[in-house]
Amino acid sequence: MKDNYNIKTNPPELSSEQISKHQDFDALLAQFQEATVPPSSDTKESTPVRSIKKGGKVSPSFIKYGTGALMAVAASILLVFMIRQSMSNAKMDVPIDQINEVFALQAPMPKIQKPFGNLVVNAAEEGETLNYESGSKIIVPASAFVDEKGKPVKGKVDIQYREFNDHVDMFLAGVPKELDKHQNLQSVGMMEIKGFQDGKPVYLSMDKTLEVELQGKVAANIPTNDLKVYVYGKQQDAWEYVANDNVEVLTATTTNGTTTTPTVDPKTNQELVEQARATLAQSKPKKPIKPGVRENMQVFDFDINEEEFPELAAYNQNVQLMASASQLTAGTFDTSWNSVTLTGLGNDKYRMELVYETNEGNIVRTFEVYPAIEDTEEAMALYKEELKAYFIRLEQWESDVLVEVQNLSEEAVVEHDVAWKEIINRFRINRFGLWNCGKEVEMKDALKVQANFVDENGVALAVDRLFVTNKDKQLYYFAPNEENKSTAELKYEATAENKIWALTKENELLVVNETSTEEETLNFKMRSVGIIETEDDIREALMF
């Protein structure tokens, strides 16, 4: 008679109560030890064994298998328990840095600030492209979000997003702009982004990034090809460089109000310097040649045409040529060449071409050569004299380059006739928070002044927080000021178009409307705008 085996596949998952019921292995072992162990001579088929039933009562019975079966049951229960524990403790990448970061900005007027727009990712496991009202886009890949335990987030995710388009937006949000005491961030586009599911924060997975296309605006005289991307860390209170900004110029608004598409982006200062140097290259003084022979060089005679190479004329017959010894062979000197040409390459380097004509064709040898001046006392004295004159002429030439840079810069602005450029900043973010597109602007050369703040009657004003914006450089920054003082050390560019304002301890808005100098102190006469109630009032007082 066949044994009937009831083999079940995909058994139902054990409940937590069932797992807990079998976790007391000490009790199970004690019950097993009470059982009678059969003699080793007994066979499995006939051994009487005590079976363990619920309630702990023992009753004799005959079963087909011996004690090994009981141990297998215990082992299987233990295995299930261990698997469940392993699954619950699965290792996941937890975004600790993101969880510990605090993104909330300290708005000076919490009731008046730019609100977040709410964008929705309908299925986080699938990803989505989000479109903001300004035209900006956020491309969310599949499975981009995790919770505080590193577990992938599925389903609907709410994205809170806002952009800061000018110094008023930044001021009202409490955006920190000073990179350090010498540098400030120039901004051409800034945004803040957060993520939530059912009101709880979500984070970016450690292996995912969001692709951002941030619409922005930049002044005509600010180049876009050297802009960078920064993220703000609240804990470190610092802006961190992340990557170069990939900028596309869309349209430009000219000074007369028309809209165009610029064909050429204004050059960076470095590009202008290079262009100026190229323009003035012919007038750049040439450094005299130091007498002597370089190492591993072969010297040979050559009749120099002084009219063709005037820089060598002063040395007369003391000039020879030298070339790398590895380039020259005995045949070079034994051959009667039909023609020899010498072409200047710059930096005291020339290209020599030797041609030997034959019935089968010409044999041509080309190699680089350098002047070799005999190292005599007269030659060295002449070299030193020429070197002094060279440095004087070089300094003048560098001054001419700076003048040419200024001319080229002015020509570029006139050529473009552009007041503003609409741009797209393309970059990737690896965490939620505050992101800025712009560049570092050094302020160490700005005039540091001791500033006094007075009202319209000349009475000292106690200023709690001081702010400065610079229209020319699109800067906005906090000015160092001890709390509730009427004086401060201020970085100030008198030639730039500035706006300076402050808040009192009672949040009264004060705006500078007149400046005067008294000895080494700059007096700022401030008018009171009062306690501000709306954003429109702020903009009326602070916009250029």
C-alpha positions in Angstrom: 0.0 0.0 0.0 1.4 3.3 -1.0 2.0 6.1 1.4 0.0 9.2 0.6 1.9 12.4 0.9 0.0 15.7 1.0 2.5 18.1 -0.4 1.4 21.7 -0.4 3.2 24.5 -2.4 3.1 28.2 -1.5 1.8 27.7 2.1 0.1 30.6 3.7 2.4 33.2 5.4 2.8 32.7 9.1 1.1 35.3 11.2 3.1 37.1 13.9 1.1 35.2 16.6 2.1 31.9 15.0 5.7 32.9 14.9 5.6 34.1 18.6 3.9 30.8 19.6 7.0 28.8 18.4 9.7 31.1 19.6 10.0 29.5 23.1 12.7 27.0 22.1 13.9 26.4 25.7 10.4 25.0 26.6 10.4 22.9 23.4 13.8 21.5 24.2 12.8 20.6 27.8 9.7 18.7 26.5 11.9 16.9 24.1 14.4 15.9 26.8 11.5 14.3 28.9 10.9 11.9 26.1 12.3 8.3 26.3 15.2 7.9 24.0 15.0 4.4 22.3 17.9 1.9 22.5 20.2 2.1 19.6 19.3 -1.5 18.7 15.7 -0.7 18.2 14.5 0.0 14.6 12.7 3.2 13.6 9.8 1.1 12.4 8.9 -0.4 15.8 10.1 2.1 18.4 7.4 3.4 20.8 7.8 7.2 21.1 6.0 9.7 23.2 4.4 12.5 21.2 4.1 16.0 22.4 0.7 17.6 22.2 -0.8 21.0 23.0 -1.1 21.5 26.8 2.0 19.5 27.6 0.3 16.1 28.2 2.2 13.1 27.1 0.4 10.0 25.6 2.0 6.9 24.1 1.6 6.3 20.4 3.3 4.6 17.5 4.6 6.8 14.6 6.6 5.9 11.6 9.5 8.2 12.2 11.7 8.6 15.4 13.3 11.5 17.2 14.8 12.9 14.0 11.4 14.1 12.9 10.9 16.1 16.1 14.2 17.8 15.7 13.3 18.6 12.0 10.1 20.3 13.2 12.1 22.4 15.7 14.7 23.3 13.1 12.0 24.3 10.6 10.4 26.6 13.1 13.8 28.1 13.9 14.5 28.6 10.1 11.2 30.4 9.6 11.9 32.6 12.5 15.4 33.4 11.3 14.1 34.2 7.8 11.5 36.6 9.2 14.0 38.3 11.3 16.4 38.7 8.3 13.7 40.1 6.2 12.7 42.7 8.8 16.3 43.8 9.3 17.1 44.1 5.6 20.0 46.6 5.0 18.8 49.7 3.2 20.6 53.0 2.4 19.2 55.5 4.8 19.8 59.1 3.7 21.2 60.2 7.1 22.6 63.5 5.9 19.3 64.5 4.4 17.3 63.5 7.5 19.6 65.5 9.7 19.6 68.6 7.5 17.2 71.3 8.5 15.9 73.2 5.5 13.6 75.8 7.0 14.7 79.3 6.3 14.4 82.1 8.9 12.1 84.5 7.2 12.3 88.0 8.8 8.6 88.5 8.3 7.1 85.0 8.4 3.6 86.2 7.4 5.0 87.8 4.2 7.0 85.4 2.0 6.6 83.6 -1.3 4.4 80.6 -0.9 5.3 77.1 -2.1 3.6 75.7 -5.2 2.3 72.2 -4.8 3.3 69.7 -7.5 2.3 66.1 -7.5 4.1 62.9 -8.5 1.2 60.6 -8.9 3.1 57.3 -8.9 6.6 57.6 -7.3 7.6 54.1 -8.6 7.0 55.3 -12.2 8.4 58.8 -12.1 7.0 62.0 -13.7 7.9 65.3 -15.2 6.6 68.3 -13.2 5.9 71.6 -14.8 6.0 74.8 -12.7 4.0 78.0 -13.6 7.2 79.9 -14.5 8.1 77.4 -17.2 10.6 75.5 -15.1 10.6 71.7 -15.1 11.6 69.0 -12.6 12.2 65.5 -14.1 11.6 62.8 -11.5 12.9 59.3 -12.3 11.2 56.1 -11.2 11.7 55.1 -7.6 13.4 58.4 -6.7 12.1 58.7 -3.1 12.7 56.8 0.1 11.4 57.2 3.7 13.4 57.9 6.9 14.3 54.1 7.0 15.6 54.0 3.4 12.5 52.1 2.2 11.3 52.9 -1.3 8.3 55.2 -1.4 5.4 54.3 -3.7 2.3 56.1 -4.7 1.5 59.8 -4.5 4.2 62.2 -3.4 3.6 65.9 -2.9 6.4 68.2 -4.0 6.6 71.7 -2.4 8.4 74.1 -4.8 9.1 77.8 -5.0 11.5 80.1 -6.9 13.2 83.3 -5.9 13.5 85.7 -8.8 14.9 88.8 -7.2 16.3 90.3 -4.0 12.8 90.9 -2.5 11.9 87.2 -2.8 15.2 86.3 -1.2 14.9 88.8 1.6 11.3 87.8 2.5 12.3 84.1 2.6 15.4 84.7 4.7 17.8 83.4 2.1 21.5 83.5 3.3 23.6 84.9 0.5 27.0 85.6 2.0 29.5 82.8 1.1 32.1 84.1 3.5 33.4 87.4 4.7 35.1 88.2 1.4 32.8 86.6 -1.2 29.1 86.8 -2.0 26.9 84.7 -4.3 25.6 86.3 -7.5 22.3 84.7 -8.3 20.7 84.2 -11.7 18.2 81.6 -10.5 17.3 80.1 -7.1 14.8 77.5 -5.9 13.7 75.6 -2.8 12.2 72.1 -3.0 10.8 69.6 -0.5 8.9 66.3 -0.7 6.2 64.7 1.4 3.9 61.7 1.5 0.8 61.8 3.8 2.4 64.8 5.6 5.6 63.0 6.3 9.0 64.0 4.7 10.4 61.9 2.0 14.0 62.0 0.8 15.9 61.3 -2.4 17.3 57.8 -2.8 21.1 57.7 -2.5 21.4 56.5 -6.1 18.9 59.0 -7.7 18.9 62.6 -8.8 16.3 65.0 -10.0 16.9 66.8 -13.3 16.0 70.5 -13.0 15.4 73.0 -15.8 15.2 76.3 -13.9 14.0 79.4 -15.7 16.0 82.5 -14.8 16.9 86.0 -15.8 20.4 87.5 -16.0 21.6 91.1 -16.7 23.2 91.6 -20.1 26.7 92.3 -18.8 26.9 89.1 -16.8 28.4 86.2 -18.8 26.6 82.8 -18.5 29.3 80.4 -19.5 31.1 80.5 -16.1 28.0 80.1 -13.8 27.9 77.4 -11.2 25.4 75.5 -9.0 25.4 75.6 -5.2 23.4 74.0 -2.5 22.9 75.5 1.0 23.6 73.5 4.1 21.6 74.9 7.1 23.7 73.0 9.7 27.0 74.3 8.3 25.5 77.6 7.4 27.4 77.5 4.1 26.9 77.3 0.4 28.5 74.3 -1.2 29.7 74.2 -4.8 28.1 71.2 -6.6 28.7 71.5 -10.4 29.0 73.9 -13.3 25.7 75.4 -14.6 24.6 74.3 -18.0 22.9 77.5 -19.3 20.8 78.0 -22.4 20.0 81.6 -23.5 16.4 81.8 -24.7 15.6 85.4 -25.5 16.9 88.9 -24.6 15.1 92.1 -23.8 16.8 95.1 -25.4 17.2 98.5 -23.8 14.3 99.8 -25.9 12.0 97.0 -24.8 12.0 94.7 -27.8 12.7 91.0 -27.5 15.4 89.3 -29.5 17.3 86.0 -29.6 21.0 86.7 -28.9 23.3 85.1 -31.4 26.4 85.5 -29.2 26.6 85.4 -25.4 28.8 88.1 -23.8 32.3 86.9 -23.2 33.8 86.3 -19.8 36.5 88.6 -18.6 39.1 85.9 -19.3 37.9 85.6 -22.9 38.1 89.4 -23.3 41.7 89.4 -22.0 42.7 86.7 -24.4 41.1 88.6 -27.3 42.8 91.8 -26.3 46.2 90.0 -26.1 45.7 88.5 -29.5 44.8 92.0 -30.9 47.9 93.5 -29.5 50.2 90.5 -30.1 52.3 92.3 -32.7 53.2 95.1 -30.4 54.2 92.8 -27.5 57.8 93.3 -26.6 60.1 90.4 -27.2 62.2 89.1 -24.3 65.9 89.1 -25.1 67.7 85.8 -25.5 70.0 84.7 -22.7 73.5 83.8 -23.9 74.5 80.2 -23.6 73.7 76.7 -24.9 70.9 74.5 -23.7 71.5 71.0 -22.4 71.4 68.2 -25.1 71.5 70.7 -27.9 73.8 70.7 -31.0 75.2 74.1 -32.1 75.9 74.9 -35.7 76.7 78.0 -37.8 74.1 79.8 -39.9 74.2 83.1 -41.6 71.4 85.1 -40.0 69.5 87.7 -42.1 69.4 90.6 -39.7 66.7 92.4 -41.7 64.5 89.3 -41.5 65.2 88.6 -37.8 65.8 92.0 -36.2 65.6 90.6 -32.7 69.0 88.9 -33.4 70.6 91.8 -35.1 72.1 93.3 -31.9 74.2 90.2 -31.4 75.7 90.4 -34.9 78.0 87.5 -35.7 77.8 86.0 -32.2 74.6 84.3 -33.1 74.5 80.6 -34.0 71.6 78.1 -34.0 71.1 75.0 -31.9 68.8 72.0 -32.3 68.1 68.9 -30.4 71.1 66.6 -30.9 68.8 63.6 -31.5 67.4 65.4 -34.6 70.7 66.0 -36.3 72.8 63.4 -38.1 76.2 63.5 -39.8 74.3 63.6 -43.1 72.7 66.9 -42.1 76.1 68.6 -42.2 77.6 66.6 -45.1 74.9 67.4 -47.5 75.0 70.5 -49.7 71.4 71.6 -49.4 69.8 73.5 -52.3 67.7 75.8 -50.1 67.3 76.6 -46.4 64.4 78.5 -44.9 63.9 79.8 -41.3 60.4 80.6 -40.0 59.7 82.2 -36.7 57.3 80.3 -34.4 57.5 82.7 -31.4 59.2 82.3 -28.0 62.6 82.2 -29.6 61.7 79.1 -31.6 62.0 78.7 -35.3 61.3 76.1 -37.9 64.2 75.2 -40.2 63.5 73.5 -43.5 66.3 72.0 -45.6 65.7 71.0 -49.2 67.9 68.8 -51.4 66.8 68.4 -55.0 67.2 65.1 -56.9 66.0 63.7 -60.2 63.6 61.4 -58.2 62.2 64.3 -56.2 63.2 66.6 -53.3 64.5 65.4 -50.0 63.2 67.6 -47.2 64.3 67.8 -43.6 62.4 69.9 -41.0 63.3 70.5 -37.4 63.0 73.1 -34.7 65.9 75.4 -33.9 66.7 78.1 -31.4 69.3 80.9 -31.4 72.5 80.2 -29.6 74.4 83.2 -28.4 78.0 82.8 -27.4 78.3 83.3 -23.6 80.8 86.2 -23.4 81.0 89.1 -21.0 79.9 91.5 -23.6 76.9 89.4 -24.6 75.8 88.9 -21.0 76.1 92.7 -20.3 74.0 93.4 -23.4 71.4 90.8 -22.3 71.0 92.4 -18.8 70.6 95.8 -20.3 68.0 94.6 -22.8 66.2 92.7 -20.0 65.6 95.8 -18.0 64.2 97.6 -21.0 62.0 94.6 -21.8 60.3 94.6 -18.4 59.5 98.4 -18.7 58.0 97.9 -22.2 56.1 94.8 -21.0 54.4 96.7 -18.1 53.2 99.3 -20.5 52.0 96.7 -22.9 49.9 95.0 -20.1 48.3 98.4 -19.4 47.4 98.6 -23.1 45.8 95.2 -22.8 43.5 96.3 -19.9 42.5 99.4 -21.9 41.6 97.1 -24.9 39.6 94.8 -22.6 37.5 97.7 -21.5 37.0 98.8 -25.1 35.9 95.3 -26.1 33.6 95.0 -23.1 31.8 98.3 -24.0 31.6 97.2 -27.7 30.0 93.9 -26.7 27.3 95.7 -24.7 26.5 98.1 -27.5 26.5 95.3 -30.0 24.0 93.3 -28.1 22.0 96.2 -26.8 20.5 93.8 -24.3 19.2 94.7 -20.9 18.2 91.2 -19.7 18.5 87.7 -21.0 16.0 84.9 -20.3 17.8 81.7 -19.6 17.4 78.0 -18.6 19.7 76.7 -15.9 20.1 72.9 -16.3 21.5 70.9 -13.4 20.9 67.8 -11.2 20.1 67.7 -7.5 20.8 64.9 -5.1 18.8 66.1 -2.2 15.9 68.4 -1.3 16.7 71.9 -0.1 17.8 75.4 -1.3 19.7 75.5 -4.6 21.3 78.5 -6.3 22.6 79.1 -9.8 25.2 81.9 -10.0 28.8 82.6 -9.1 31.1 83.8 -6.4 31.8 87.5 -6.4 34.8 88.7 -4.5 34.1 91.7 -2.2 37.5 92.0 -0.6 38.3 95.0 -2.8 35.0 96.8 -2.0 35.4 99.8 0.3 34.9 98.9 4.0 33.3 101.8 5.7 32.2 102.4 9.2 28.5 103.2 8.8 26.3 105.2 11.1 22.5 104.9 10.8 20.4 107.9 11.6 16.8 109.0 11.0 15.8 112.0 8.9 16.5 114.3 11.9 20.0 112.9 12.4 19.1 110.9 15.5 20.9 107.5 15.8 18.7 104.5 14.8 19.1 101.1 16.4 19.3 98.6 13.6 18.7 94.9 14.2 19.3 93.4 10.8 21.0 95.1 7.8 20.7 94.1 4.1 22.4 95.2 0.9 21.6 94.6 -2.7 23.7 95.6 -5.7 21.9 96.0 -9.0 25.0 95.9 -11.2 26.1 92.5 -9.9 22.7 91.1 -9.0 24.0 90.6 -5.4 22.0 90.4 -2.2 23.6 89.8 1.1 23.5 90.4 4.9 25.8 93.1 6.2 27.7 92.2 9.4 26.1 94.1 12.3 26.0 93.6 16.0 22.4 93.2 17.1 20.5 96.4 17.8 23.3 98.8 17.1 23.4 102.1 15.2 26.8 101.4 13.6 28.2 98.6 11.5 31.2 97.8 9.3 29.8 97.7 5.8 31.3 96.5 2.5 30.2 99.2 0.1 30.7 100.0 -3.5 30.0 103.7 -4.0 30.1 103.5 -7.8 27.4 100.8 -7.9 23.7 101.1 -7.7 22.9 99.9 -4.2 19.8 99.5 -2.0 20.4 99.4 1.7 17.7 98.6 4.2 17.3 97.4 7.7 14.8 96.0 10.2 14.5 97.2 13.8 13.8 94.9 16.7 10.1 95.6 16.2 10.4 94.7 12.5 10.0 98.3 11.3 11.5 98.7 7.8 14.1 101.4 7.3 15.4 102.3 3.9 18.5 104.5 3.1 17.6 107.5 1.1 20.6 109.7 1.6 24.3 109.3 2.4 26.9 111.7 3.7 30.6 111.4 4.6 32.0 112.7 7.9 35.8 112.1 8.3 36.2 108.3 7.9 32.5 107.5 8.7 29.7 107.1 6.2 26.3 108.3 7.5 23.2 106.6 6.1 20.1 108.7 6.6 17.2 106.2 6.7 13.5 106.8 6.3 10.9 104.6 8.0 8.5 102.7 5.9 6.7 101.4 9.0 5.6 97.9 9.9 5.1 96.2 6.6 1.8 94.3 6.0 2.0 93.2 2.4 4.5 92.1 -0.3 3.5 95.0 -2.5 4.6 97.5 0.2 8.0 95.8 0.4 8.4 95.9 -3.4 7.5 99.5 -3.6 10.1 100.4 -1.0 13.0 98.1 -2.2 12.8 97.7 -6.0 15.1 99.7 -8.2 
